Amino acid sequence: MHRFITSLSRALTSRRGAWLSLALGLLALVALIGVFGRADLAAGSDPVPPQSESGQVAALADEFPDADQQSLLVVASRDDGGALTPDDLDAVTGLVPVIDAETGAASRGPIPSEDGDAAVIQATVEPGTDDDGVERAVDGLRSSIAAHPIDGVSVQVTGGAAFGVDVAAAFDGADFTLLLVTIGIVALLLILTYRSPVLWLVPLVVVALADQLASKATAALGTALDLQFDTGIVSVLVFGAGTNYALLLVSRYREQLLHDDDHRAALARAWRASLPAIVASNVTVVVSLLTLLLAVVPGTRGLGVASALGLLIALAAVLLVLPPALAVCGRGVFWPFVPRPGAAVPRVGAWRALGARVVARPVLPVVAGLVLLAVAATGLVGAQLGLTQAERFRVPSESAVGLEVLGEHFTAGEAEPMVVVADTADADAVTAAIDDVPGVQRTTVVAESDDSSLVRLMVVGDAEPGSPESLQLVRDVRDAAHAASDSALVGGPAGAALDARDANVRDFLVIAPLVLLITLAVLLVLLRALVAPLVLLLVNALSATAAIGAGAWLGRVLFGWDALDLQVPLLAFLFLVALGVDYTIFLVHRARAEAAVVGTRPGMVNAVAATGGVITSAGLVLAGVFAALGLLPLVTLGQLGLIVGVGVLIDTLVVRTLVVPALFSLIGDRMWWPGRLASSHGGGDRGREEGVPADAAILSEPVG
């Protein structure tokens, strides 16, 4: 394997090999983008597992004659917030023929609210099998209503179908905007990191091509396997992780150029030296993402497969295309600060001074860092889980406004009723049992199946949709319905909210421990020790918990997000642990190599001095690209971007800079137990990567 890696590094960087490798790599990327270019992932994400009770109710919809029909609600209210006048109600009633003509079906209403401030018309549309049918139906209805305005009265079209249309409209152009902003953030941070007007273009072009291929390939995979996932998250992961890998490689390359006259030999050695850390980092994230295959929520499961494929593409691009590109460009790509052999290496830089100070006096950094993490974690106290339908979208929409008006002036449960399917023979018993449940306003038979064997009921409760009271009401209705009939199933919007909550909690409890075990396994293999991986894993888990708490608190204070979306805790924890271990690997892998030469404590100082800049730059890039998710209209993505962005900054600036070096100083050589360091201070320079120079200034300066 060592011989193969050495041969590959030389093939990627040699005079002829670099040109050939670069040509083949770019050709492969462009060709594969073309091959998968026609793939188009269908939009949509089912919030509940198909096997859940609400999922079974949704599947039984095809048994009823109105399976192709979708309900819409037309809500009217005065602009001044006052009661609707008789003339207003007459004008709203005049909309009924307009609505019926547009939908081709008889509507019901208008139904005034008890306070007289609003009225609602229940309409039905048949969008057919065309994917664009729902959009045409909703837009057509809105256009017809807009053509008959009522002075002083606002009329909104809302309901499940309208919400879907508004979400799709909000995403129009959003992915392109996200891509542009992400590229801008990465470009700016690379320019600041490299301090070169040229160098930043090389990794950015490579990672951008990888992102385009990942976008097309994951869409093709999603279509083939019928997966559901958010493409914005995949793009952010590819850009963030790919740029991190590039930063590590280029940093090691620049360091090697200070010791080698031949830039190609320097690049080959840097590639070999950074390969274990980059691969270990990628494997950790990819395998952690694949644990999402065990999720029961369709969108979560699909995201795991797609993101894993995207990160493998990013890894291949950085390891196989970026090195020959750098080799072709030569040493001058670092202009105007071109590293050359014999250039002065500062004995005391900012990162070295900080590392030495932390290692010399480790108690305060450990205590202060752990207290800070604990305080941040208290942001989880009082945090709620689950957003209502109106709260899921950051951008204003007609359907959200209509739903708010409906909730203010009608029975709270009207917006998200329960749907019950049972055998026709048990209809009366099920209805009576449900009507006896406290909190149920009414139970209505709305349809029979084509063969008359099943009946569908609509149950309206008095609890606010998405509230704990609403979830408990669904549980109570299910208990009553199941007691009355073994065939009864309770679903609908309210039932789906409960099933989605239970499914996401189950996924978190199953997947989060697996992510920790995978991270531990990778650290065990990489560090060949037991103590260090366990310590680092505990710190990483605490850092992730602190980030979720801090993000939840900031969301409440800055953006008014009173609750976290159901998928956010699991995805945030996975990304924070799996991506956070990147920086652990970058730092501690270097610390082990340095410790084999000078010992654990001075080795950690050397590692901080060598990797502090690249880890900080990588953390800023990753935080920046995740923050870009806030541009998308889903609050879920905004929360995920905020939490991961904050978490990466905490991990980069506090955990890797202060807590981890201080812990290594306190524990010392016992960190590597039960392994042993073959150190030069105890017997030879055998711990260092072959061909990677030891910076004499760093290695010889005493700690503290």
URGI-V208259 format. One record per residue. N is the residue number from 0. D_CENTER is the distance of its C-alpha to the mean C-alpha in Angstrom with 2 decimals. Layout:
N,D_CENTER  N,D_CENTER
This chain:
0,35.37  1,36.32  2,38.74  3,36.22  4,33.65  5,36.51  6,37.72  7,34.32  8,33.78  9,37.23  10,36.75  11,33.64  12,35.48  13,39.17  14,41.06  15,41.20  16,38.23  17,35.81  18,36.96  19,36.86  20,33.42  21,32.00  22,33.69  23,32.52  24,28.92  25,28.72  26,30.65  27,28.32  28,25.20  29,27.00  30,28.61  31,25.48  32,23.82  33,27.01  34,27.09  35,23.65  36,24.11  37,25.22  38,22.26  39,20.68  40,17.90  41,18.95  42,16.89  43,16.14  44,14.24  45,16.49  46,15.40  47,18.07  48,19.41  49,22.51  50,24.64  51,24.07  52,26.98  53,25.44  54,24.29  55,27.92  56,29.21  57,27.18  58,28.53  59,32.05  60,31.89  61,33.49  62,36.55  63,37.45  64,39.30  65,36.84  66,33.86  67,33.37  68,33.65  69,30.96  70,31.79  71,31.43  72,32.59  73,34.55  74,34.67  75,37.37  76,37.99  77,40.09  78,38.71  79,40.71  80,39.33  81,42.78  82,44.14  83,44.57  84,48.23  85,50.34  86,50.17  87,46.38  88,46.33  89,48.82  90,46.69  91,43.60  92,45.83  93,46.81  94,43.25  95,43.61  96,45.71  97,43.35  98,40.35  99,42.40  100,43.54  101,40.04  102,38.55  103,41.74  104,41.55  105,43.15  106,41.03  107,41.73  108,42.52  109,42.40  110,41.92  111,42.47  112,40.65  113,42.89  114,42.75  115,43.70  116,40.95  117,39.01  118,39.58  119,37.47  120,38.33  121,36.78  122,36.50  123,35.69  124,34.55  125,34.65  126,32.16  127,33.24  128,31.34  129,30.33  130,26.59  131,27.65  132,30.12  133,28.13  134,27.40  135,31.10  136,32.26  137,30.27  138,31.08  139,34.67  140,35.07  141,33.71  142,36.03  143,39.00  144,38.44  145,38.01  146,41.35  147,43.04  148,42.02  149,43.39  150,44.61  151,42.81  152,40.49  153,36.80  154,35.72  155,32.11  156,30.97  157,28.21  158,27.17  159,24.52  160,25.50  161,25.64  162,22.17  163,20.82  164,22.91  165,21.84  166,18.10  167,18.98  168,21.22  169,18.72  170,16.54  171,19.75  172,19.43  173,16.00  174,14.50  175,17.61  176,17.36  177,13.84  178,15.36  179,18.41  180,16.89  181,14.69  182,17.95  183,19.89  184,17.90  185,18.06  186,21.70  187,22.72  188,21.40  189,22.94  190,26.18  191,26.28  192,25.59  193,28.07  194,30.56  195,31.53  196,31.71  197,31.49  198,29.37  199,25.95  200,26.53  201,26.76  202,23.33  203,21.70  204,23.52  205,22.70  206,18.93  207,19.09  208,21.08  209,18.70  210,15.84  211,18.31  212,19.33  213,15.85  214,15.30  215,18.70  216,18.65  217,15.46  218,16.95  219,20.18  220,18.76  221,16.99  222,20.33  223,22.39  224,20.65  225,19.78  226,16.04  227,13.58  228,10.04  229,8.29  230,9.83  231,8.34  232,5.00  233,7.84  234,10.04  235,8.34  236,8.13  237,11.68  238,12.98  239,11.87  240,13.04  241,15.93  242,17.17  243,17.13  244,19.22  245,21.48  246,22.04  247,23.17  248,25.45  249,26.98  250,27.55  251,29.42  252,31.27  253,32.45  254,33.63  255,35.52  256,37.20  257,39.06  258,40.91  259,41.38  260,43.61  261,42.06  262,38.57  263,37.95  264,38.90  265,36.73  266,33.69  267,34.45  268,34.73  269,31.55  270,29.71  271,31.23  272,30.53  273,26.82  274,26.26  275,25.94  276,23.32  277,21.18  278,21.59  279,21.03  280,17.78  281,16.60  282,18.06  283,16.36  284,12.79  285,13.94  286,15.87  287,13.28  288,10.93  289,14.15  290,14.69  291,12.31  292,15.43  293,17.03  294,14.85  295,16.95  296,14.46  297,14.58  298,11.18  299,9.63  300,12.46  301,12.19  302,8.65  303,10.15  304,13.19  305,11.97  306,9.66  307,12.67  308,15.04  309,13.40  310,13.58  311,17.11  312,18.09  313,16.98  314,19.02  315,21.97  316,22.07  317,22.13  318,24.65  319,26.86  320,26.82  321,26.30  322,29.25  323,31.85  324,30.73  325,31.34  326,34.56  327,35.87  328,35.20  329,37.02  330,37.32  331,37.84  332,34.19  333,33.83  334,36.45  335,37.65  336,36.84  337,37.84  338,37.86  339,41.20  340,43.09  341,45.15  342,43.01  343,43.06  344,40.29  345,39.99  346,41.11  347,39.18  348,35.97  349,33.60  350,31.20  351,34.21  352,35.89  353,32.87  354,32.44  355,36.17  356,36.28  357,33.46  358,35.05  359,38.49  360,37.59  361,34.56  362,35.15  363,34.15  364,30.80  365,29.87  366,31.03  367,29.63  368,26.19  369,25.95  370,27.29  371,24.71  372,21.87  373,23.72  374,24.23  375,20.59  376,19.79  377,22.33  378,19.95  379,18.90  380,22.52  381,22.91  382,19.22  383,18.98  384,16.58  385,16.26  386,16.58  387,19.52  388,19.43  389,20.61  390,18.08  391,14.99  392,15.83  393,16.24  394,18.95  395,22.35  396,23.58  397,26.87  398,25.56  399,23.90  400,27.19  401,29.21  402,27.34  403,27.95  404,31.61  405,31.88  406,30.54  407,32.94  408,36.06  409,35.81  410,35.24  411,31.68  412,31.04  413,32.21  414,28.80  415,27.16  416,30.05  417,30.20  418,31.48  419,33.82  420,35.23  421,38.34  422,41.57  423,44.04  424,46.64  425,44.49  426,43.51  427,46.04  428,45.28  429,41.52  430,42.10  431,44.50  432,42.28  433,39.29  434,41.58  435,42.69  436,39.21  437,39.10  438,36.73  439,37.24  440,38.86  441,39.85  442,39.44  443,40.38  444,41.07  445,39.48  446,40.07  447,41.62  448,40.46  449,42.43  450,44.55  451,44.86  452,43.62  453,40.52  454,40.13  455,37.15  456,37.15  457,35.23  458,34.90  459,34.37  460,33.83  461,34.29  462,31.00  463,28.31  464,25.46  465,22.47  466,24.66  467,25.64  468,29.04  469,27.73  470,25.92  471,29.14  472,31.19  473,29.38  474,30.16  475,33.76  476,34.19  477,32.96  478,35.39  479,38.19  480,37.49  481,37.26  482,40.47  483,42.21  484,41.11  485,39.47  486,38.23  487,36.39  488,32.65  489,30.80  490,27.74  491,27.01  492,24.42  493,25.39  494,25.41  495,22.01  496,20.60  497,22.17  498,21.18  499,17.48  500,17.73  501,19.73  502,17.57  503,14.37  504,16.68  505,18.18  506,15.03  507,14.19  508,17.85  509,18.05  510,15.00  511,14.67  512,18.29  513,17.88  514,15.17  515,17.73  516,20.53  517,19.04  518,18.45  519,22.00  520,23.44  521,22.20  522,23.62  523,26.81  524,27.39  525,26.65  526,28.67  527,31.29  528,31.51  529,30.68  530,30.84  531,28.49  532,25.57  533,26.06  534,26.30  535,23.25  536,21.17  537,22.41  538,21.67  539,18.12  540,17.54  541,19.30  542,17.32  543,13.96  544,15.81  545,17.26  546,14.07  547,12.81  548,16.40  549,16.73  550,13.67  551,15.01  552,18.42  553,17.62  554,15.90  555,19.13  556,21.44  557,20.15  558,18.55  559,20.16  560,17.13  561,19.26  562,16.76  563,13.16  564,11.67  565,12.20  566,8.83  567,7.51  568,9.92  569,9.25  570,5.57  571,6.53  572,9.74  573,8.92  574,7.22  575,10.03  576,12.67  577,12.16  578,11.56  579,14.00  580,16.55  581,16.75  582,18.75  583,20.69  584,21.68  585,22.64  586,24.76  587,26.28  588,27.04  589,29.04  590,30.54  591,31.87  592,33.50  593,35.05  594,36.13  595,38.05  596,40.16  597,40.64  598,39.28  599,36.15  600,36.53  601,37.64  602,35.22  603,32.29  604,33.80  605,34.00  606,30.38  607,29.21  608,31.58  609,30.37  610,26.59  611,26.13  612,25.91  613,23.56  614,21.16  615,21.22  616,20.78  617,17.85  618,16.20  619,16.99  620,15.64  621,12.22  622,12.23  623,13.59  624,11.23  625,8.17  626,10.81  627,11.49  628,8.61  629,11.23  630,13.50  631,12.06  632,13.95  633,11.55  634,11.62  635,8.53  636,6.58  637,9.31  638,9.03  639,5.54  640,7.07  641,10.26  642,9.72  643,8.23  644,10.84  645,13.48  646,12.85  647,13.28  648,16.36  649,17.73  650,17.33  651,18.92  652,21.64  653,22.61  654,21.76  655,22.56  656,25.26  657,27.09  658,26.29  659,26.07  660,29.18  661,31.06  662,30.40  663,31.64  664,34.68  665,35.44  666,35.14  667,36.55  668,37.49  669,36.73  670,33.02  671,33.91  672,35.79  673,36.91  674,36.66  675,39.08  676,38.83  677,41.38  678,41.85  679,44.40  680,45.50  681,46.44  682,47.22  683,45.93  684,43.13  685,41.48  686,37.98  687,37.03  688,35.48  689,38.41  690,38.84  691,36.57  692,38.82  693,39.20  694,39.34  695,42.73  696,42.14  697,39.04  698,40.48  699,43.85  700,43.11  701,43.54  702,40.72  703,40.99
